[in-house]
Amino acid sequence: MLGKIITFNKATNEGKILGENQEAYDFHIGEWLSDKNINVGQAVYYDVEEDEARNIVIDELLSSKYILHLKIDVSIVE
């Protein structure tokens, strides 16, 4: 499933993911499979087992912020 991290408590290593179905799923850091830190707002893929998020990975495309700068040179040839 696709969702977003809505809370994460570093003291307890627990958080919640809000799924596209608008259901919130608890998770523990032990289910975090990415090498990047957990941040609120990250888009993630996950499985649901026993009403908890499992096998959580970051959706790199949705979590990344891209800035595109274009430089256009125009020449008029007569």
N, C-alpha and C positions, 0 to 999 in steps of 0.2 A: 504494500500500500504506500501511497504518497502522503506525507504529512509535514508538520512544522513543529519544531521544539518550542513549547510555550513556557516551560519553567525548567530550571535545573538548579538543584541545591548542592553546592560543592561539599558541604559538611556531611550530608547523608549520601551523596553520590546517587541521588534519585531525581527524576524529573517527569514531565508529562509531554506527550506528543498529541497535537490536535490533527486528526485525520481529515481527509477530504470529505468524509461522511459526517463531519462535525462531532465525532465521538472523541473523547480524550482517553489516552492510554498511558498508564504508568510505565516507567522503565527504570532499570538500574544500570549503572555504568558498565557492568559486566556484559551487557548486551550491545555495547557500542563497539562496532567493528572497524571504524575509521581511525586513521592515525592523527587526525586533526582534533583540536579541542572542541568540546561541546559548547555551542553558543545559542542563546535564545534567538529565535527567528530563522535558524537554519532549516532548509528544506531537506527532508530525509525520506529514504525508503525503509520499510520495516515489515516484519511479519507480525501477526497477532496470534498469540497462544494464551489461552486461559485469561482473556481480557487484558493482556499486557503486551507491550511492544517488545519484540525480540529481533535479533539479527539486524541491528540498525546501521545503515550506511548513509553517508551524506550524498545528496543529489548534487553533484558538482556543478552541473549546468545552472540549476536554479539558485544555488547558494553563492555562486561567484558573481562578482560585480565587474562588468566590463565597461571600459571607457574607450571610445573610439575617437581618434583625432584624424581628420582628413585635411590634406593640403592639396588644393587643386590649382594647377598652373594652366592658364589659358593663353594661347597664342593665336593671333589672327593673321592668316597668311593671305595676301592679295595677289 
